[in-house]
Amino acid sequence: MLGFPCNQFGAQEPGSDEEILEFARSRYQVNFPMFSKIEVNGDNACDLYRQLKSAKVGAEGDADIAWNFAKFLIDKHGEVIDRIGPRTTPEEIDPLIAKLL
């Protein structure tokens, strides 16, 4: 699990990388790597998210990320296996992850 903060969704992550990490740890008990804040949609979307979105479009057929906590499941070869909505918890996708290990 890797986290990429983004402030493009209701300006929910306006703080510094350190502030975002502290919030994620205290509020959600995040214990996985958190990267610096990026953009995931639009002209300034980072290259990683451009690639992820082109590999798997959203449920509505749109490539853009609709909301925070969207997830991509990637296999050990770097192939995008699935795109998972923001309301799905990491625990709910444990069986999918186990199949890839």
C-alpha positions in Angstrom: 0.0 0.0 0.0 1.3 3.4 -1.0 -0.4 6.8 -0.4 -0.3 9.8 -2.6 -1.9 12.8 -1.1 -3.8 15.2 -3.4 -5.6 18.4 -2.7 -7.8 18.3 -5.8 -10.9 16.9 -4.0 -12.6 19.6 -1.9 -9.3 21.0 -0.8 -9.1 18.3 1.9 -5.3 18.2 2.0 -4.1 21.8 1.9 -1.3 21.2 4.4 2.4 20.4 4.0 3.5 16.8 3.5 4.4 16.6 7.2 1.0 17.8 8.3 -0.8 15.4 5.9 1.2 12.5 7.2 0.5 13.4 10.8 -3.2 13.7 10.1 -3.3 10.4 8.2 -1.5 8.6 11.1 -3.5 10.1 13.9 -6.9 9.9 12.2 -6.7 6.8 10.0 -3.8 4.9 11.6 -1.9 4.9 8.3 1.2 2.7 8.5 2.2 2.6 4.9 4.5 4.9 2.9 3.0 8.3 2.1 4.5 10.3 -0.7 4.6 14.0 -1.4 1.4 15.7 -2.5 0.7 15.3 -6.2 -2.1 16.1 -8.7 -3.9 13.1 -10.1 -6.2 14.9 -12.7 -5.8 17.6 -15.2 -2.8 18.9 -17.1 -0.5 18.7 -14.1 -1.3 15.1 -13.2 1.8 13.1 -12.3 3.1 10.6 -14.8 2.3 7.6 -12.5 -1.4 8.6 -12.3 -1.6 9.3 -16.1 -0.4 5.7 -16.6 -2.7 4.2 -14.0 -5.8 6.0 -15.3 -5.1 5.0 -18.9 -4.8 1.3 -17.8 -8.1 1.2 -16.0 -10.9 3.7 -16.3 -13.4 4.4 -13.5 -16.7 2.8 -13.0 -18.5 5.6 -15.0 -16.1 5.1 -17.9 -14.1 8.3 -17.0 -10.4 8.2 -16.7 -10.2 10.9 -14.0 -10.0 10.1 -10.4 -13.4 10.9 -8.9 -12.5 11.3 -5.2 -9.9 10.7 -2.5 -8.9 7.1 -1.6 -9.3 5.7 -5.1 -7.1 2.6 -5.3 -5.2 0.7 -8.0 -4.2 -2.9 -7.6 -1.0 -3.6 -9.3 0.7 -7.0 -9.7 4.4 -7.8 -9.2 5.0 -7.1 -12.9 3.6 -3.6 -12.7 0.4 -4.5 -14.5 -2.7 -2.7 -13.3 -5.1 -5.4 -12.3 -8.0 -3.4 -11.0 -9.2 0.1 -10.1 -11.1 0.2 -6.9 -13.5 2.9 -5.7 -12.8 5.2 -2.8 -15.4 3.7 -0.5 -13.8 0.2 -0.6 -11.5 -0.3 2.4 -8.1 -1.9 2.1 -9.4 -4.7 4.3 -12.1 -5.5 1.7 -9.5 -6.0 -1.0 -7.2 -8.3 1.1 -8.5 -11.4 -0.8 -7.6 -9.8 -4.1 -4.1 -8.9 -2.8 -3.6 -12.4 -1.4 -4.3 -13.9 -4.8 -1.5 -11.8 -6.3 1.1 -12.8 -3.7 
